[in-house]
Amino acid sequence: MAATGKSMSLIVTKGTLDWAYPPFILATTAASMGLEVSMFFTFYGLTLLRKKLDLRVTTLGNAAMEMPMMGMHMAMPNLMGAMPGMESLTTTMMKNLIKKKGVASIEELRDLAVEAEIRMIGCQMTLDLFEYQPGDLIDGIELAGAATYIETATKSDINLFI
């Protein structure tokens, strides 16, 4: 059991670069504070457990996205996301910003999660649905279904859906 006796579970449903940060930052922070942490990766979130990550940023559906440029914050209108090359441009901009600001990569945060013994569960149904193989995913994770998450969540002090 965790040092604090408290626990947290997260459902991770998104697999883009920008949506990968919140669950890993929250999980590793909670683990460093002594909480027992469990992460359930389902649907597009399952891609965050793949051995090789090629995460992208999309501006589509993200009206709040602003990037620091030329001394101000520039909004990325949804229409721009439909233009060819915009996904690559926004991904490059985000990766450069992450590097410039010294923010850990998702791979580094995921390694910290493994080191902190965070329980990472890949959704078996999603694995089957998207025709991934267990060998596509990092070592040391569990494969289980929704019932396993529900069992964990009902015992957790904090439950987050990301």
Secondary structure as GFF3:
##gff-version 3
##sequence-region A 1 162
A	DSSP	beta_strand	7	12	.	.	.	ID=ss1
A	DSSP	alpha_helix	17	32	.	.	.	ID=ss2
A	DSSP	beta_strand	36	41	.	.	.	ID=ss3
A	DSSP	three_ten_helix	43	49	.	.	.	ID=ss4
A	DSSP	beta_strand	66	69	.	.	.	ID=ss5
A	DSSP	beta_strand	72	75	.	.	.	ID=ss6
A	DSSP	alpha_helix	78	81	.	.	.	ID=ss7
A	DSSP	alpha_helix	86	100	.	.	.	ID=ss8
A	DSSP	alpha_helix	106	115	.	.	.	ID=ss9
A	DSSP	beta_strand	119	123	.	.	.	ID=ss10
A	DSSP	alpha_helix	124	129	.	.	.	ID=ss11
A	DSSP	three_ten_helix	134	136	.	.	.	ID=ss12
A	DSSP	beta_strand	142	144	.	.	.	ID=ss13
A	DSSP	alpha_helix	146	155	.	.	.	ID=ss14
A	DSSP	beta_strand	158	161	.	.	.	ID=ss15
###
